Amino acid sequence: MKAAPSRLSRVLWLLLAVCIARLWVVPIWSSFWVDEMATAFVVRYGAAHPSFAVAPQVPESIYYWLPRLSQWLCGLSEPAYRVPSILVMCAALWFIAKLAERLIHPDAAWFAVFAAFGLRGIDYHAADARPYALGICIGVAALYALVRWLDDAGWVSAAAFVLAGALLWRVQLIYWPFYLVFAVYAAARLLRRETPVPLLHAALVFAALGVTLVPVAVNALALFRQAKAHVMVAQPTLRSAEHLLRWNLVLICAVAAWLISRIRRSAASGERPRPAATATVLIFSAWLVQPVSLFAFSHLTGDSVFLNRYLSIMLPGIALAATWSAARLLSPAFWEPAAAILGIGVFLVMGQWTMLRPPHEISNWRGASRAVNAAIAEGRPVICPSPFIEARPPEWRPDYPLPGFLYAHLSVYPLHGRELLFPYESSPEAVAYATSLLPMLTGSPRFAIYGGAGNARFWRNWFATAPALAGWSNTLQKFGDVYVAIFQNPRPASRFSAAGR
């Protein structure tokens, strides 16, 4: 092996290490966000906890075995819960690299890996204690097993495809459209006679996969009846859909490859093997099937599911499409140098260098809970609106039993004060409850409001204008999109017990 490629290979491995360290590892010490606290609640109390009756889809994932094992080994902490996602995303990178080798060019692996780092979603889910990194990994593993099986007709590859396909829907129920990618690619290979797999064998393998998915399909249909209660976003528009497609990475890689080919034209001569038509079908369907399907589903049913995280399964397809776009312009000799340039660019652009330790999310529930505990003595009132959309009457009520899913954050970051449970949003029942609390609140030297920014602002304004609290002062502390409002009674502190700060 020549010395120059060896040195460049070491540079690529070094770039991989520093990208993982900066983009994935550094954020794992920051506070959990809302859904990660739901993960902690599932692990601690189990899927059978009665509070999940309001949101039965939440614990429906095989993912929870990972943080459960991690907690058993290391205890409950933010890094312990997030490390499994980093590990499975590293495995996903390996599968992306192997797909790039088979579908695009034998030397395209490193380029595809750094294209994946260029996607904010890949970096986010790698440090997230939620199922999406595992789903990405299993999805791309299923694609790789499918490609290998259709290439060599081996039953081991077929079994690996069925196993990965059987697991994928069990990771996240919203990943159902991705099975169309498998079907479209297999059909394209069979119709073009680009596979040694007989039609009968292909039918048997897909039938076996279908049988494994019957129990999940039955469960998903039952949960679909409750879909309206869990809608969190408005119907997607064409503009919002276009934004979430992340096509800019594909364009940037194509333009960069063109510039390299112009600058090094004299050395760029030689044939550029183009990916097969069926490889192109796989790459672009892996990118586009999920968003197109969820866009159509949202409008046909009226229940919008067009969320960034629900589109996460498409991210490897974008990285492969970016590599595919570069392959049409890049000389085979330039794959590794181009990957090094891309890796350096991604490290510089995605590193959030305005902060020494970028947080995983802007939701600093840990910091907010500490501020409440510092300001409010034990037993004093803390108004706690639920951060979960399901917390509405009649599921919500003032005497909602704790611990419960709708207030999972109170189990992860406990408060010293007396928790007064409010719903996710204002309602006549919530206003009546708030009004009934005024005599008790005026008898306390201070009380706090602790919750998401919108809820905390609303109830801060409501209590600030309540006649019973006329003359009270209040201050607002912001912890990302989590707010803490402290209301202070103007009467002299001596009028109250010394314990009441």
matplotlib code that plots the C-alpha trace (Angstrom):
import matplotlib.pyplot as plt

x = [0.0, 1.2, 2.2, 0.0, -3.3, -2.2, -1.7, -5.0, -6.7, -5.4, -6.7, -10.1, -10.2, -9.1, -11.8, -14.3, -13.2, -13.3, -16.7, -18.2, -16.6, -17.7, -21.1, -22.3, -20.4, -20.1, -23.9, -24.8, -24.1, -26.8, -30.4, -33.0, -35.7, -39.4, -39.5, -36.2, -37.9, -40.7, -38.0, -36.8, -40.3, -40.9, -37.7, -38.4, -42.1, -42.6, -45.0, -47.8, -48.0, -51.7, -50.8, -50.0, -53.6, -53.8, -50.8, -50.5, -48.2, -45.4, -44.0, -44.6, -41.0, -38.3, -35.8, -36.4, -34.3, -31.3, -31.7, -33.0, -29.7, -27.7, -29.5, -28.8, -25.1, -24.6, -27.6, -30.0, -28.1, -28.2, -25.0, -25.9, -29.2, -27.7, -24.6, -26.7, -27.9, -24.3, -23.3, -26.2, -25.6, -22.0, -23.3, -25.7, -22.7, -21.0, -24.1, -24.3, -20.7, -21.2, -24.3, -22.3, -19.6, -22.2, -24.6, -22.4, -18.6, -16.2, -14.3, -17.4, -17.8, -16.0, -17.8, -21.2, -20.1, -19.2, -22.3, -24.3, -22.5, -23.6, -27.2, -28.3, -30.8, -28.2, -26.1, -29.2, -30.6, -27.1, -27.2, -30.9, -32.3, -35.2, -35.8, -34.8, -31.1, -32.0, -34.6, -32.1, -29.7, -32.1, -33.6, -30.3, -29.2, -32.4, -31.5, -28.0, -29.2, -31.8, -29.1, -26.8, -29.6, -30.6, -26.9, -26.0, -29.3, -27.9, -30.3, -28.3, -28.7, -32.4, -32.8, -30.9, -33.3, -36.4, -35.0, -34.2, -37.5, -39.4, -37.6, -38.0, -41.7, -41.3, -38.9, -41.3, -44.8, -44.6, -41.9, -44.6, -44.0, -40.4, -41.5, -42.5, -38.8, -38.0, -40.9, -40.0, -36.3, -37.0, -39.6, -37.2, -34.4, -36.8, -38.4, -35.0, -33.7, -30.7, -30.8, -30.3, -33.2, -36.1, -39.5, -40.9, -38.0, -38.6, -42.3, -41.5, -39.1, -41.5, -44.3, -42.2, -41.6, -45.3, -46.2, -43.8, -45.5, -49.1, -49.1, -47.6, -50.1, -53.0, -51.7, -51.0, -54.6, -55.9, -53.8, -54.8, -58.2, -56.7, -54.5, -56.3, -55.5, -51.8, -51.5, -48.8, -48.3, -50.4, -51.0, -47.8, -47.6, -45.6, -43.1, -42.6, -42.3, -39.7, -37.7, -37.7, -36.4, -32.9, -32.1, -29.5, -26.9, -27.4, -26.9, -23.8, -22.1, -22.9, -21.5, -18.4, -17.7, -18.1, -15.6, -13.1, -13.5, -12.9, -9.8, -8.2, -9.4, -6.0, -6.0, -9.7, -9.7, -11.0, -14.2, -16.7, -18.8, -22.4, -24.6, -27.1, -30.6, -31.9, -29.3, -30.7, -34.2, -33.2, -31.3, -34.1, -36.9, -35.0, -34.9, -38.4, -40.9, -41.2, -41.8, -44.1, -46.1, -46.5, -47.4, -50.2, -51.3, -51.5, -53.8, -55.9, -56.7, -56.6, -54.1, -50.8, -47.7, -45.3, -42.7, -38.9, -38.3, -40.9, -38.9, -35.6, -35.6, -35.0, -31.7, -29.4, -31.1, -30.2, -26.6, -26.5, -28.3, -25.6, -22.9, -24.8, -24.9, -21.1, -20.4, -21.8, -19.0, -16.2, -13.3, -12.8, -9.3, -10.7, -13.1, -10.9, -9.6, -13.2, -14.3, -11.5, -12.6, -16.2, -15.3, -13.4, -16.2, -18.8, -16.7, -16.3, -19.9, -21.8, -19.6, -21.6, -18.3, -20.0, -20.4, -17.8, -20.3, -23.3, -26.5, -28.4, -31.6, -32.6, -34.9, -32.9, -35.4, -32.5, -31.4, -35.0, -35.8, -32.7, -33.7, -37.1, -35.6, -33.3, -36.1, -39.0, -38.8, -40.1, -43.8, -44.4, -46.5, -45.1, -47.5, -46.5, -48.2, -47.8, -45.4, -47.4, -50.3, -52.4, -52.8, -56.3, -59.5, -60.8, -57.4, -56.0, -57.4, -56.0, -55.6, -53.9, -51.9, -48.1, -45.9, -47.6, -46.6, -48.2, -45.8, -42.8, -40.4, -41.3, -40.0, -36.7, -35.9, -37.9, -39.0, -38.9, -42.1, -45.7, -46.6, -49.8, -50.7, -52.0, -53.0, -51.0, -53.1, -55.7, -59.3, -62.3, -61.4, -57.9, -59.0, -61.5, -58.7, -56.3, -59.0, -59.6, -55.9, -55.7, -56.5, -53.8, -51.2, -51.8, -51.0, -47.5, -44.5, -43.8, -44.7, -43.3, -44.6, -42.4, -43.0, -42.6, -42.3, -45.8, -47.5, -45.3, -45.9, -49.7, -50.0, -47.6, -49.7, -52.9, -51.7, -50.0, -53.4, -55.4, -56.8, -56.0, -52.3, -52.3, -48.9, -47.0, -43.8, -42.7, -39.5, -39.0, -36.0, -35.4, -33.7, -34.0, -37.7, -38.3, -39.4, -39.5, -41.6, -41.2, -44.0, -43.0, -45.5, -44.9, -45.6, -42.7, -40.9, -41.4, -45.2, -44.4, -42.6, -38.8, -38.8, -40.8, -38.4]
y = [0.0, 3.5, 5.8, 8.7, 6.7, 5.3, 8.8, 9.9, 6.9, 7.8, 11.4, 10.0, 7.9, 10.9, 13.0, 10.3, 10.2, 14.0, 14.3, 11.6, 13.3, 16.8, 16.2, 13.2, 12.8, 16.3, 17.0, 13.8, 15.4, 18.1, 17.9, 15.5, 17.0, 16.0, 12.8, 11.6, 12.0, 9.8, 7.2, 7.3, 6.9, 3.9, 2.2, 2.9, 2.0, -0.3, -0.3, -1.7, 1.4, 2.5, 6.1, 4.9, 4.3, 7.9, 7.3, 3.6, 4.2, 5.6, 2.4, 0.4, 0.0, -2.6, 0.3, 0.5, -2.6, -0.5, 2.2, -0.5, -2.3, 0.9, 1.9, -1.6, -1.2, 2.5, 3.9, 6.6, 9.5, 11.5, 10.0, 6.4, 6.7, 8.3, 6.2, 3.3, 5.6, 6.6, 3.0, 2.0, 5.2, 4.1, 0.8, 2.7, 4.6, 1.2, 0.1, 3.4, 3.0, -0.6, 0.5, 3.3, 0.8, -1.6, 0.9, 3.9, 3.2, 0.9, 4.0, 6.1, 4.8, 7.6, 10.3, 8.8, 8.6, 12.3, 13.2, 11.6, 13.8, 16.7, 16.0, 17.7, 14.9, 12.1, 14.1, 14.8, 11.3, 9.9, 11.7, 11.2, 8.8, 7.9, 5.1, 6.9, 6.1, 2.4, 2.8, 4.4, 1.6, -1.3, 0.4, 0.8, -2.7, -4.1, -2.3, -3.7, -7.2, -6.8, -5.6, -8.5, -11.0, -9.8, -9.8, -13.3, -15.1, -16.3, -17.5, -16.0, -12.6, -13.3, -14.3, -11.1, -9.0, -10.7, -10.3, -6.6, -6.0, -7.7, -5.5, -2.1, -1.6, -2.7, 0.1, 2.9, 2.4, 5.4, 3.7, 1.7, 3.5, 2.4, -1.1, 0.3, 1.0, -2.8, -3.7, -1.1, -2.0, -5.8, -5.3, -3.2, -5.8, -8.6, -6.8, -5.9, -9.4, -8.0, -10.7, -14.4, -14.7, -16.5, -14.8, -17.7, -17.3, -13.6, -14.1, -16.5, -14.2, -11.2, -13.4, -14.5, -10.9, -10.1, -12.9, -11.4, -8.1, -9.2, -8.7, -5.2, -4.3, -5.3, -3.3, -0.3, -0.3, -0.4, 2.6, 4.5, 5.1, 7.4, 9.3, 12.6, 12.9, 12.8, 15.3, 17.9, 19.8, 21.5, 20.0, 20.1, 22.6, 22.0, 24.6, 22.9, 19.6, 20.9, 22.3, 18.9, 17.1, 18.4, 18.5, 21.2, 18.6, 16.8, 20.0, 21.1, 17.7, 17.9, 21.5, 20.6, 17.6, 19.8, 22.3, 19.6, 18.2, 21.7, 22.5, 19.1, 18.6, 17.4, 14.6, 13.9, 12.1, 8.6, 6.8, 7.6, 4.5, 5.4, 3.7, 1.2, 2.4, 0.1, 1.5, 4.9, 3.6, 2.3, 5.5, 7.9, 5.8, 5.5, 9.3, 10.2, 7.4, 8.3, 12.0, 11.6, 8.9, 10.8, 14.0, 12.2, 10.4, 13.6, 15.2, 12.1, 11.4, 14.9, 13.7, 15.4, 13.1, 15.2, 15.6, 15.8, 12.8, 10.7, 11.4, 10.2, 6.9, 8.9, 10.4, 7.6, 8.0, 11.6, 10.8, 8.2, 10.6, 13.2, 10.6, 9.6, 13.3, 13.6, 10.3, 11.7, 14.4, 13.1, 11.2, 7.8, 8.9, 11.8, 9.9, 9.9, 13.5, 14.7, 12.8, 14.5, 17.9, 17.1, 15.8, 18.9, 21.1, 19.2, 19.3, 23.1, 23.9, 21.5, 21.9, 24.8, 26.6, 29.5, 27.1, 25.0, 22.3, 22.5, 21.1, 18.2, 20.3, 23.8, 22.3, 22.5, 20.8, 19.9, 23.5, 24.7, 22.1, 23.1, 26.8, 25.9, 23.9, 26.7, 29.3, 27.3, 25.6, 22.1, 21.9, 25.3, 25.5, 24.8, 25.0, 22.4, 22.4, 19.1, 19.1, 16.4, 17.2, 14.3, 16.2, 17.5, 16.9, 14.3, 12.5, 15.4, 16.3, 18.1, 14.9, 13.1, 10.3, 10.6, 9.1, 9.3, 9.6, 13.0, 14.4, 12.2, 15.1, 15.2, 11.7, 12.4, 15.8, 15.8, 19.0, 19.8, 21.9, 20.9, 20.0, 21.5, 19.7, 21.8, 20.5, 21.0, 24.0, 26.3, 25.2, 26.1, 23.3, 24.6, 28.2, 27.0, 25.0, 28.0, 30.2, 27.7, 27.8, 31.5, 31.4, 28.8, 30.7, 34.0, 32.3, 31.4, 33.7, 32.6, 30.1, 29.0, 28.2, 25.6, 24.3, 24.8, 28.3, 28.7, 27.3, 29.1, 32.4, 31.9, 31.1, 33.7, 36.3, 34.8, 34.9, 38.3, 39.8, 38.0, 40.6, 38.3, 38.6, 42.4, 43.8, 40.5, 40.7, 38.0, 37.2, 34.9, 32.7, 31.0, 27.7, 27.3, 26.7, 25.8, 28.7, 29.3, 32.1, 33.0, 34.9, 36.8, 38.0, 41.6, 41.2, 41.1, 37.7, 37.7, 37.2, 33.7, 30.7, 30.9, 27.8, 29.4, 31.0]
z = [0.0, -0.8, 2.0, 0.9, 1.0, 4.4, 5.8, 4.4, 5.9, 9.3, 8.8, 8.0, 11.1, 13.2, 11.7, 12.5, 16.1, 16.6, 14.9, 17.2, 20.3, 19.5, 17.8, 19.7, 23.1, 24.3, 24.6, 26.6, 30.0, 29.5, 30.9, 29.6, 27.5, 27.8, 25.8, 27.4, 30.8, 29.4, 28.5, 32.1, 33.4, 31.2, 32.3, 36.0, 36.2, 33.2, 30.3, 32.5, 34.6, 34.7, 33.8, 30.2, 29.6, 28.2, 25.9, 25.3, 22.3, 24.4, 25.9, 22.7, 21.6, 22.0, 22.4, 26.1, 26.7, 25.9, 28.6, 31.0, 30.6, 30.8, 34.0, 35.4, 34.7, 35.4, 37.2, 36.1, 34.5, 31.3, 29.9, 30.8, 29.0, 25.9, 25.3, 23.8, 21.1, 20.3, 20.0, 17.7, 15.5, 15.1, 13.8, 11.5, 10.1, 9.3, 7.4, 5.5, 4.5, 3.3, 1.3, -0.3, -1.4, -2.9, -4.5, -5.5, -5.6, -3.7, -2.4, -1.5, 2.1, 3.9, 1.9, 2.9, 6.5, 6.7, 4.7, 7.5, 10.1, 8.0, 8.9, 12.1, 12.7, 12.7, 15.2, 17.3, 17.5, 18.2, 21.6, 22.3, 24.8, 22.4, 19.9, 16.8, 16.6, 17.0, 14.3, 11.9, 12.6, 12.1, 9.0, 7.3, 8.4, 6.8, 3.6, 3.6, 4.2, 1.4, -1.0, -0.1, -0.4, -3.9, -4.9, -3.8, -3.1, 0.2, 2.8, 5.6, 4.1, 3.6, 7.3, 8.3, 6.2, 7.8, 11.3, 10.8, 9.1, 11.9, 14.5, 12.7, 13.2, 16.8, 17.4, 16.3, 15.0, 12.8, 10.6, 8.7, 5.3, 5.2, 4.3, 0.9, 0.3, 0.6, -1.7, -4.4, -4.5, -4.6, -7.3, -9.4, -9.1, -10.0, -12.9, -14.4, -13.8, -11.8, -9.1, -8.9, -6.4, -8.0, -7.8, -5.6, -3.1, -3.0, -2.3, 0.5, 2.2, 2.0, 3.2, 6.2, 7.0, 6.7, 9.1, 11.7, 11.4, 11.9, 15.7, 15.3, 12.7, 14.9, 17.7, 15.5, 14.1, 17.7, 18.7, 15.5, 17.0, 19.6, 17.1, 17.4, 21.1, 20.4, 17.5, 18.3, 15.0, 12.4, 9.0, 6.9, 4.0, 0.9, 2.1, 5.5, 3.8, 1.4, 4.4, 6.2, 3.1, 3.8, 0.0, 0.6, 1.6, -1.6, -3.6, -1.6, -2.2, -5.9, -6.2, -4.1, -6.4, -9.4, -8.0, -7.3, -10.8, -12.2, -10.0, -10.6, -14.2, -15.5, -12.9, -13.0, -16.4, -16.4, -16.4, -13.6, -13.1, -12.5, -9.9, -11.4, -12.0, -9.3, -6.8, -7.6, -7.0, -3.5, -2.5, -3.5, -2.1, 1.2, 1.2, 0.0, 0.8, 4.5, 4.1, 1.1, 2.9, 6.2, 4.3, 2.5, 5.6, 7.6, 5.0, 4.3, 7.9, 9.3, 12.0, 11.4, 12.1, 10.0, 12.7, 12.3, 14.5, 12.7, 9.5, 11.0, 9.1, 5.9, 7.1, 5.8, 2.4, 2.3, 3.1, 0.3, -2.1, -1.3, -2.1, -5.3, -6.4, -5.9, -7.7, -11.0, -11.0, -8.9, -10.3, -8.5, -7.5, -5.4, -3.1, 0.0, -0.4, -1.0, 2.1, 4.2, 2.9, 3.7, 7.2, 8.0, 6.8, 8.8, 11.9, 11.6, 10.6, 12.9, 16.0, 17.6, 18.5, 20.3, 23.3, 25.0, 25.8, 23.5, 25.1, 23.5, 23.7, 24.8, 27.4, 30.7, 33.1, 35.4, 35.8, 36.2, 38.9, 40.8, 40.7, 42.1, 44.9, 45.8, 45.9, 47.5, 50.8, 51.4, 51.4, 49.8, 46.6, 43.1, 40.2, 37.7, 34.2, 32.5, 29.4, 27.7, 25.3, 26.7, 30.0, 29.4, 31.2, 32.0, 32.0, 33.9, 37.3, 40.3, 42.3, 39.4, 41.2, 41.2, 40.0, 36.6, 33.0, 32.5, 35.1, 34.3, 34.8, 38.5, 38.9, 37.1, 38.6, 42.0, 43.7, 47.4, 47.3, 47.2, 43.6, 42.3, 39.1, 36.2, 32.7, 29.5, 28.4, 29.9, 30.2, 32.3, 34.7, 35.0, 35.6, 38.3, 40.0, 39.9, 41.4, 44.2, 45.1, 45.7, 49.4, 50.0, 47.8, 49.6, 52.9, 51.7, 51.6, 48.0, 45.4, 42.0, 38.6, 36.8, 33.3, 29.6, 28.3, 27.0, 30.0, 32.5, 30.8, 30.7, 34.3, 35.4, 33.7, 35.1, 38.7, 38.3, 37.4, 40.0, 42.5, 45.5, 44.6, 44.1, 45.2, 44.9, 42.9, 40.5, 38.7, 35.7, 35.1, 31.7, 31.2, 27.5, 26.8, 30.4, 32.7, 36.4, 37.8, 41.5, 43.2, 46.4, 49.1, 49.9, 53.6, 56.0, 56.3, 60.0, 59.5, 58.3, 59.7, 59.4, 57.3, 54.6, 52.2]

ax = plt.figure().add_subplot(projection="3d")
ax.plot(x, y, z, "-o")
ax.set_aspect("equal")
plt.show()
